[in-house]
Amino acid sequence: MSGSRSKDRLPTWQEFGEDLLNTYDLDPIYPMVAGAGLDDDTMKRWCLAYWCYYDAGVCCAIAELPSKDFYAAMYQGVDEGWPRGMERRYFYSKIARDTIRGLKDFGPPEKVVDAMTFHRDYITIVQSVQSFTGFGPWISWKIADMTDRVLGWYVDFLEANLYMYRDPVKGAAYILTGDKNYKITSEELNGVVYMMLTHFKGYLAPPFQDRIVNVQEIETILCKYKAHCFGHYPWGNDTIHVAKALEGWGDMANHMSLMLDKYTAYKEV
């Protein structure tokens, strides 16, 4: 715990990033799922449902079903309007059904996840993910990150380019100039990322603590710091949101709630 939280002033990016890393609010989903003790196939079903709905409770309800029932439950969620995360807000109606149909036509959910993630570099994962209907640039980044941090299969992000993603670019512009709308260049963005990597070189990446912080974690810090400074990301926002999303979605969701309490350290200011 960094002890740098305050309701009376904005934190520096250093303070904010340190708090995210220390409390695991960087992405509380990662330690929660990685520590849940799921077997490989259940883990893959959980991830695929999450990459579609981006809601922790919904994907628990879907993933705890047998593989043969996975796509029926995915369709049911669309038909009944189950919750979707803001990041996947367009996953509804025809778009969602077309996405599910494409996944189902390819094969069982476990086979889909293998096809998306059985690669050791960011570029190849992105290309594989985007070959499926309904999976664009942002979710491709997330899947590559979760391959590394949740599934535990090393992914080389050396060729990753943050410049194509709006939120981290705006976050870097704000850190550099105090203006999130400043037209930051690719070189300036790289300079901010290098500065942040240098600052956080003493931190290990959650949840496995098996490597130092890399560009994946910097991307998250940039996005969340920009959101925090403009009133859209209160302290501990993701941990609180995930805890609420798990409520009422069955046995696996209850188990995940216990894992969230176990592996994250967020406390109210």
C-alpha positions in Angstrom: 0.0 0.0 0.0 1.5 3.3 -1.1 -0.2 5.5 1.4 -0.5 8.2 -1.3 -4.2 8.3 -1.8 -6.0 11.6 -1.1 -9.4 13.0 -1.8 -7.9 16.5 -1.6 -5.4 16.5 -4.4 -4.6 14.7 -7.6 -1.8 12.2 -7.2 1.2 12.2 -9.4 1.4 9.5 -12.1 4.1 7.8 -10.0 1.9 7.7 -6.9 -1.1 6.5 -8.8 0.7 3.8 -10.6 2.4 2.6 -7.5 -1.0 2.3 -5.8 -2.4 0.3 -8.7 0.5 -2.1 -8.5 0.5 -2.4 -4.8 -3.2 -3.0 -4.4 -3.6 -5.1 -7.6 -6.3 -2.7 -8.8 -4.1 -2.5 -11.9 -6.5 -5.2 -13.1 -8.1 -7.2 -10.2 -9.5 -9.7 -12.7 -6.0 -11.1 -13.2 -5.0 -12.2 -9.7 -8.6 -13.3 -9.0 -8.8 -15.6 -12.0 -5.2 -16.8 -12.0 -5.5 -17.7 -8.3 -8.9 -19.4 -8.6 -7.6 -22.9 -9.3 -9.6 -23.5 -12.4 -8.8 -26.4 -14.6 -7.4 -25.5 -18.1 -10.7 -26.0 -20.0 -12.8 -24.0 -17.5 -10.2 -21.2 -17.5 -10.4 -21.1 -21.3 -14.3 -20.9 -21.2 -14.1 -18.2 -18.6 -11.7 -16.1 -20.7 -13.7 -16.5 -23.9 -16.9 -15.5 -22.2 -15.1 -12.5 -20.6 -13.6 -11.4 -23.9 -17.2 -11.2 -25.2 -19.2 -9.9 -22.3 -16.5 -8.3 -20.2 -18.5 -8.9 -17.1 -17.0 -11.0 -14.3 -20.4 -12.4 -13.1 -21.8 -13.3 -16.4 -18.7 -15.2 -17.6 -18.7 -17.2 -14.3 -22.2 -18.3 -15.0 -21.3 -19.3 -18.5 -17.9 -20.9 -17.8 -19.1 -23.2 -15.1 -21.4 -25.0 -17.6 -20.1 -27.9 -19.6 -18.4 -27.1 -22.9 -21.4 -28.4 -24.9 -23.6 -25.8 -23.3 -21.3 -22.9 -23.7 -22.7 -21.3 -26.9 -26.3 -21.8 -25.8 -25.6 -19.8 -22.7 -23.8 -17.2 -24.7 -26.8 -16.8 -26.9 -29.1 -16.8 -23.9 -27.1 -13.9 -22.4 -27.7 -11.9 -25.6 -31.4 -12.7 -25.7 -32.0 -11.8 -22.1 -29.8 -8.7 -22.0 -27.2 -9.9 -19.5 -24.8 -7.2 -18.4 -21.8 -6.2 -20.6 -18.8 -4.2 -19.6 -18.5 -0.7 -21.0 -15.5 -1.9 -23.0 -17.8 -4.4 -24.9 -20.9 -2.2 -24.9 -21.5 -3.1 -28.6 -21.7 -6.8 -27.9 -25.5 -7.0 -28.3 -28.2 -7.9 -30.8 -27.0 -8.9 -34.3 -23.3 -8.0 -33.6 -23.2 -10.3 -30.6 -25.1 -13.1 -32.4 -22.7 -12.9 -35.4 -19.8 -13.0 -33.0 -21.0 -16.0 -31.2 -21.9 -17.7 -34.5 -18.4 -17.2 -35.8 -16.9 -18.7 -32.6 -19.2 -21.7 -32.7 -18.6 -22.4 -36.4 -14.8 -22.5 -35.6 -15.3 -25.1 -32.8 -15.6 -25.6 -29.0 -14.7 -22.6 -26.9 -11.4 -24.3 -25.7 -10.4 -24.7 -29.4 -11.1 -21.0 -30.1 -9.0 -19.9 -27.2 -6.1 -22.1 -28.3 -6.3 -20.6 -31.8 -6.3 -17.1 -30.4 -3.6 -17.5 -27.8 -1.1 -20.4 -28.8 1.4 -17.8 -30.1 4.3 -16.3 -28.3 4.3 -12.7 -29.7 1.8 -9.9 -29.6 1.5 -9.4 -33.3 0.6 -13.0 -34.1 -2.0 -13.0 -31.3 -3.6 -9.8 -32.6 -3.8 -11.2 -36.1 -5.3 -14.5 -34.9 -7.8 -12.7 -32.6 -8.9 -10.3 -35.3 -9.6 -13.2 -37.7 -12.8 -13.8 -35.6 -15.9 -11.6 -36.2 -16.4 -9.0 -33.5 -12.9 -8.9 -32.2 -11.1 -5.6 -33.0 -7.9 -3.9 -32.0 -8.6 -3.1 -28.3 -9.9 -6.5 -27.3 -7.0 -8.1 -29.2 -4.6 -6.1 -27.0 -6.5 -7.3 -23.9 -6.4 -11.0 -25.1 -2.7 -10.8 -25.6 -2.2 -9.3 -22.2 -4.4 -12.0 -20.5 -2.6 -14.7 -22.4 0.5 -13.6 -20.6 -0.9 -12.6 -17.2 -3.9 -14.9 -16.7 -3.2 -18.0 -18.8 0.5 -17.8 -17.9 1.9 -18.2 -21.4 4.7 -15.8 -22.1 4.0 -13.2 -24.8 6.6 -11.0 -26.4 5.2 -7.4 -26.6 8.3 -6.0 -28.2 6.4 -5.0 -31.4 3.4 -3.6 -29.6 2.5 -0.1 -30.6 0.5 2.0 -28.1 0.1 4.8 -30.6 -2.9 3.2 -32.1 -4.9 3.2 -28.9 -6.6 6.5 -27.9 -6.7 6.3 -24.1 -3.0 5.6 -23.4 -2.0 8.2 -26.0 -4.2 10.8 -24.2 -2.8 9.7 -20.8 0.8 10.1 -22.1 -0.1 13.5 -23.6 -1.5 14.6 -20.2 1.5 13.5 -18.3 3.8 15.2 -20.8 2.0 18.5 -21.2 -0.9 18.7 -18.8 -3.3 18.6 -21.9 -4.8 15.3 -22.8 -5.7 16.6 -26.2 -2.2 17.6 -27.1 -1.2 15.9 -30.4 1.6 13.9 -29.0 4.0 12.3 -31.5 5.0 8.7 -31.6 8.5 9.6 -30.4 7.1 11.6 -27.5 4.8 8.8 -26.6 7.8 6.4 -26.6 9.6 8.8 -24.3 6.8 8.9 -21.8 6.6 5.1 -21.8 10.4 4.8 -21.4 10.3 7.2 -18.5 7.5 5.2 -16.8 9.2 1.9 -17.4 12.3 3.3 -15.8 10.3 4.5 -12.7 8.6 1.2 -12.2 11.6 -1.0 -12.9 11.6 -2.0 -9.3 8.1 -3.4 -9.5 7.1 -6.9 -10.6 4.1 -7.5 -12.8 1.0 -9.0 -11.1 -0.2 -11.5 -10.5 2.7 -13.9 -11.0 5.5 -11.5 -10.1 7.6 -13.3 -12.7 8.9 -10.3 -14.6 9.4 -6.6 -14.2 6.6 -4.2 -15.2 6.4 -3.9 -19.0 4.5 -1.9 -21.6 1.2 -3.8 -20.9 1.2 -2.5 -17.3 2.2 1.0 -18.5 -0.8 1.0 -20.9 -3.1 0.3 -18.0 -1.5 3.0 -15.8 -1.8 5.6 -18.5 -5.5 4.8 -19.2 -6.5 4.8 -15.5 -4.4 7.8 -14.5 -6.0 9.9 -17.3 -9.4 8.7 -16.2 -8.7 9.4 -12.5 -7.5 12.9 -13.2 -10.6 13.7 -15.1 -13.0 12.3 -12.5 -13.8 9.0 -14.2 -11.8 6.5 -12.1 -12.1 6.8 -8.3 -9.5 5.0 -6.2 -10.1 1.2 -6.4 -12.8 1.5 -9.1 -12.1 -1.8 -10.8 -11.9 -3.8 -7.6 -15.2 -2.4 -6.4 -16.8 -2.9 -9.8 -15.7 -6.5 -10.1 -16.9 -7.3 -6.6 -20.4 -6.0 -7.5 -20.5 -7.7 -10.8 -19.9 -11.1 -9.2 -23.0 -10.8 -6.9 -25.8 -13.3 -7.7 -24.2 -15.2 -10.5 -23.7 -18.7 -8.9 -21.1 -20.9 -7.3 -18.2 -20.0 -9.4 -18.9 -16.3 -9.0 -19.0 -16.8 -5.2 -15.7 -18.5 -5.3 -14.2 -15.7 -7.5 -15.5 -13.2 -4.9 -13.4 -15.0 -2.2 -10.4 -14.9 -4.6 -10.9 -11.2 -5.2 -10.8 -10.6 -1.4 -7.8 -12.9 -1.0 -5.5 -11.5 -3.8 -6.4 -7.8 -4.0 -5.6 -5.2 -1.3 -7.8 -2.2 -2.1 -9.3 -0.5 0.9 -11.4 2.6 1.0 -9.6 5.9 1.4 
